[in-house]
Structure formats: C-alpha cells, structure tokens
Amino acid sequence: MTTTRTQVCIIGGGPSGLLLSQILHRAGIDTLVLERQSRAYVLGRIRAGVLEGGTMQMLRDAGVGARMDTEGFLHDGTYVATRNRGFRVDFDALIGRQVMVYGQTEVTKDLYAARDAMDGRIVDEAADVAIQDAAGTPHVTYRRDGTEHRVDCDWIAGCDGFHGLSRQTIPADVLRTVERVYPFGWLGVLSRTAPAAPELIYANHDRGFALASMRNESLSRYYIQAPVDDPLEKWTDDAFWDELRRRLPSDVADAMETGPTIEKSLAPLRSFVAEPMRWNRLFLVGDAAHIVPPTGAKGLNLAVSDVHYLSDALIRHYGGDDEGIDSYSERALARVWKATRFSWWFTTLMHRFPEDGAFGQRMKQAEIDYLESSRAAQTVMAENYVGLPF
Ligand SMILES: Cc1cc2nc3c(=O)[nH]c(=O)nc-3n(C[C@H](O)[C@H](O)[C@H](O)COP(=O)(O)OP(=O)(O)OC[C@H]3O[C@@H](n4cnc5c(N)ncnc54)[C@H](O)[C@@H]3O)c2cc1C
C-alpha cells in the first residue's frame, strides 16, 4: 500500500470536483482528485448546456472562463410555446441579466486543461474508492493497476454524483432524503444541424413537452418527453424528428433542419435532496446531494453554487475561521431548495402528467397565458432561470 497526504481529498472528477480543486489550488490549498472513470469517458459525456451568470463568473474567477467567453453564446431570453404559438421571456429587458449556452462537456475540458497546466493531482480509473473514518481521522483508500493506495487528508469532498459512494457513507440516522420521481423521461438527441431558433424553445403540447436547444451554430440538442421505459430502438431518427415537429409551433417545425443524430439517450427525471450536506469531515457537493429535473437547467449550476460555498468555507478555514465550514450545509441547501422549487414548477407547468386530464391541461395553458401577459410573472421566471444570487 502506498500512502500520500493532501489537505482536501476530492472524490469525483466531474465539474464540481474539478472546479473545487482548481479554486482551492489557486488559493494555495492542496487537493487530490479521485475519479472512477477514464478521462476519455468523462470528457465524452453529453449533459448540461446552459450556464447562469453566477456560474460564468465562478469559471472566470477560477481562470477557466476564456474559451467560454469566446466560444459560448450569450442568450438574452427564451421562448415558451403552447397551442402552436410562442412568446419570448426577455431576461435582459426584465432584469438586465443573461445566460450562456456552453456545454458541460466544454466546461469539463477547460477544467481538465487548467488542472493539468497547474500540475493538479488527478487520479483517473481509481477503483474501489472508500471513505474511512470521516468522523475521526479521515482518509480515503482506492486501488489502481492492482495496487492499494491510501490518501490521508483533513477533509473529504464528495463530488461523486448521484450514484457515488459519499452520500452512502453518512449514517442512515443522520441523512434525510426527499425524492420525487416524475412519471416520464426525456428522450434527448444531439445532431449536427443548425438550431431551430436562436434561443431555446420550451414547448407545452397535448402530446407532451419538447425542448429545442443547442450547443453552437451547427450543433443542436433536442428533447421530448417520453415514457421512461421506452426501448431506445423504438425511437428511430425519423420517429424522433416526427414527434418533435408535432410538438413545436408549426412555423418553427416547418423550417427546422433535421439530419442523422449523433447521440440519443433517455433519461429519467427526478427531484432529490439529501440533508445535511456535511457530516463531520465529509462534505457533499453537487449531484451527490441533489438532483433536479433538467427543465430549469439547474443541475450543473447548482453543483457550481455548492462549490462556491465550500471553497469559500475551506479557504476561510485555512485562514483560521471555521464559520463557513459550520454553515456550509445550511447556506448551500437554502439555494438548493429554491432551485428545486423552480425546476419542479417549470417541469410541472410544461409536461403532461398521467393525472392531468382536460382540467389539468387547461390550468397549465391558463398559467402559460398568464405568464405571457404578466411582466411580474415573467420577472419571477427570469430571476430564477438566470439564477438566484449566491
Ligand atoms: C444524462 C444527463 C443529462 C443531463 N442534462 C442536463 C441538462 O441538460 N441541464 C442541466 O442543468 N443539467 C443536466 N444534467 C445534470 C448535470 O449534468 C449535473 O448536475 C452535473 O454533472 C453535476 O456535476 P457533479 O460534478 O456534481 O456530478 P457528476 O457530473 O455526476 O460527476 C461525478 C463524478 O464522480 C465520479 N464518480 C462516481 N462515483 C465514483 C466513485 N465511487 N469513485 C470515484 N469517482 C466516482 C463520476 O464518474 C463522475 O465523473 C444532466 C445529467 C445527466 C446524467
């Protein structure tokens, strides 16, 4: 067994683990990241694509915002559609703020490049990672290439996503969880086609929700609400495009470019929150602690806001002030719950639920009509969509 030491051992090399390690390293705090997968696998994952203003600023402050600022697309608003027509919610006019379309895949690439440039320690393909004695003398063990390793540390940051081990380490009588599993999934495709519109279109339709999104001028990301147990083979490219066209306003659908898809996946939708987000010397960060349905584009942004609170807490700790450590869970969760509410609201408004019936669908249409006509309602949506302040 080899033994090494670091101040903060970070489990998970997704966006939250990498960003935390980058910020702490720049503040002179030593970290070691343990990632279960290969780097190629992590960099190949297609996930989120909309960054809040606070996320953009965090990336810039961490020295990883340059490519985002050159290659990303600032959006001043978004479209909401129902009954074959849409209207625009103008974030910039309502609250003077914007979002950035820049893929999580690119954010992760930039973070790996920055970590490499600083000789940040990242172990990929770390097997059997285990958290030991988080309530006493914390250390983490793992195996790589048949050798056992031990990392002694002051703190452990569980940045290992929803299926990771960190949350499971917290005793059942301490951890409280709440969950809502939605009765449908999102069938998503990526295609090398021009986006259907310059901004995202969220469509509520009798046949189910649809989202027209994008990564850049020649790469589009589309989603439709679909039964979560549908076999993927059922969704040929033609079947997907036909169904998407039915759900978008016809002027958009008629002009939309279609083509072979380069990625297709069906993801379940859930809201999930675990509390507290700290147990002794272990912190939970990002998807390890909470999941939101992607309708509000909050998953990645919440992971970044957790990193904001935790990096601030650890930097203050090494400066002699433990207030941030003691309040991390409470501060992070206050924002998590508000984003969970917004994601739940927007998901509920825009999707068809089995129990909706004619009345439920009319109520949703009435609420969308109200949203169209009310500056106050649009301001509430804009504030939440572009992200509440840290
Ligand atoms: C299919 C999919 C699509 C999504 N689409 C959107 C979207 O459109 N919009 C949006 O806002 N959000 C979306 N999300 C959510 C968003 O991607 C996540 O919120 C974000 O990735 C959270 O970052 P994270 O670093 O906390 O977790 P993750 O990105 O999950 O990273 C966790 C890392 O930990 C590693 N790990 C796990 N277990 C272990 C272990 N035992 N040992 C070591 N390492 C481990 C994993 O391999 C992974 O690299 C999507 C998520 C998924 C799964």
PDBQT file of the ligand as one rigid body, heavy atoms in Angstrom, charges set to zero:
ROOT
HETATM    1  C1  LIG A 401     -27.779  12.264 -18.852  1.00  0.00    +0.000 C 
HETATM    2  C2  LIG A 401     -27.743  13.585 -18.105  1.00  0.00    +0.000 A 
HETATM    3  C3  LIG A 401     -28.161  14.750 -18.734  1.00  0.00    +0.000 A 
HETATM    4  C4  LIG A 401     -28.162  15.973 -18.059  1.00  0.00    +0.000 A 
HETATM    5  N1  LIG A 401     -28.602  17.087 -18.690  1.00  0.00    +0.000 NA
HETATM    6  C5  LIG A 401     -28.621  18.252 -18.018  1.00  0.00    +0.000 A 
HETATM    7  C6  LIG A 401     -29.092  19.433 -18.621  1.00  0.00    +0.000 A 
HETATM    8  O1  LIG A 401     -29.495  19.447 -19.777  1.00  0.00    +0.000 OA
HETATM    9  N2  LIG A 401     -29.071  20.576 -17.887  1.00  0.00    +0.000 N 
HETATM   10  C7  LIG A 401     -28.615  20.608 -16.594  1.00  0.00    +0.000 A 
HETATM   11  O2  LIG A 401     -28.571  21.666 -15.966  1.00  0.00    +0.000 OA
HETATM   12  N3  LIG A 401     -28.158  19.514 -16.005  1.00  0.00    +0.000 NA
HETATM   13  C8  LIG A 401     -28.149  18.343 -16.683  1.00  0.00    +0.000 A 
HETATM   14  N4  LIG A 401     -27.703  17.247 -16.068  1.00  0.00    +0.000 N 
HETATM   15  C9  LIG A 401     -27.211  17.387 -14.719  1.00  0.00    +0.000 C 
HETATM   16  C10 LIG A 401     -25.765  17.847 -14.702  1.00  0.00    +0.000 C 
HETATM   17  O3  LIG A 401     -25.051  17.222 -15.720  1.00  0.00    +0.000 OA
HETATM   18  C11 LIG A 401     -25.215  17.527 -13.333  1.00  0.00    +0.000 C 
HETATM   19  O4  LIG A 401     -25.960  18.277 -12.402  1.00  0.00    +0.000 OA
HETATM   20  C12 LIG A 401     -23.723  17.806 -13.166  1.00  0.00    +0.000 C 
HETATM   21  O5  LIG A 401     -22.978  16.915 -13.940  1.00  0.00    +0.000 OA
HETATM   22  C13 LIG A 401     -23.316  17.691 -11.711  1.00  0.00    +0.000 C 
HETATM   23  O6  LIG A 401     -21.947  17.718 -11.590  1.00  0.00    +0.000 OA
HETATM   24  P1  LIG A 401     -21.215  16.889 -10.456  1.00  0.00    +0.000 P 
HETATM   25  O7  LIG A 401     -19.756  17.155 -10.664  1.00  0.00    +0.000 OA
HETATM   26  O8  LIG A 401     -21.817  17.192  -9.148  1.00  0.00    +0.000 OA
HETATM   27  O9  LIG A 401     -21.549  15.365 -10.753  1.00  0.00    +0.000 OA
HETATM   28  P2  LIG A 401     -21.127  14.444 -11.981  1.00  0.00    +0.000 P 
HETATM   29  O10 LIG A 401     -21.019  15.238 -13.231  1.00  0.00    +0.000 OA
HETATM   30  O11 LIG A 401     -22.056  13.283 -11.962  1.00  0.00    +0.000 OA
HETATM   31  O12 LIG A 401     -19.675  13.967 -11.618  1.00  0.00    +0.000 OA
HETATM   32  C14 LIG A 401     -19.435  12.996 -10.636  1.00  0.00    +0.000 C 
HETATM   33  C15 LIG A 401     -18.145  12.284 -10.945  1.00  0.00    +0.000 C 
HETATM   34  O13 LIG A 401     -17.856  11.366  -9.912  1.00  0.00    +0.000 OA
HETATM   35  C16 LIG A 401     -17.406  10.160 -10.470  1.00  0.00    +0.000 C 
HETATM   36  N5  LIG A 401     -17.676   9.071  -9.526  1.00  0.00    +0.000 N 
HETATM   37  C17 LIG A 401     -18.862   8.495  -9.233  1.00  0.00    +0.000 A 
HETATM   38  N6  LIG A 401     -18.704   7.528  -8.325  1.00  0.00    +0.000 NA
HETATM   39  C18 LIG A 401     -17.392   7.497  -8.020  1.00  0.00    +0.000 A 
HETATM   40  C19 LIG A 401     -16.604   6.700  -7.164  1.00  0.00    +0.000 A 
HETATM   41  N7  LIG A 401     -17.162   5.721  -6.424  1.00  0.00    +0.000 N 
HETATM   42  N8  LIG A 401     -15.286   6.934  -7.087  1.00  0.00    +0.000 NA
HETATM   43  C20 LIG A 401     -14.715   7.914  -7.830  1.00  0.00    +0.000 A 
HETATM   44  N9  LIG A 401     -15.403   8.679  -8.688  1.00  0.00    +0.000 NA
HETATM   45  C21 LIG A 401     -16.733   8.485  -8.777  1.00  0.00    +0.000 A 
HETATM   46  C22 LIG A 401     -18.198  10.034 -11.764  1.00  0.00    +0.000 C 
HETATM   47  O14 LIG A 401     -17.572   9.172 -12.698  1.00  0.00    +0.000 OA
HETATM   48  C23 LIG A 401     -18.240  11.483 -12.244  1.00  0.00    +0.000 C 
HETATM   49  O15 LIG A 401     -17.159  11.804 -13.096  1.00  0.00    +0.000 OA
HETATM   50  C24 LIG A 401     -27.704  16.025 -16.730  1.00  0.00    +0.000 A 
HETATM   51  C25 LIG A 401     -27.279  14.867 -16.102  1.00  0.00    +0.000 A 
HETATM   52  C26 LIG A 401     -27.291  13.649 -16.761  1.00  0.00    +0.000 A 
HETATM   53  C27 LIG A 401     -26.848  12.404 -16.048  1.00  0.00    +0.000 C 
ENDROOT
TORSDOF 0
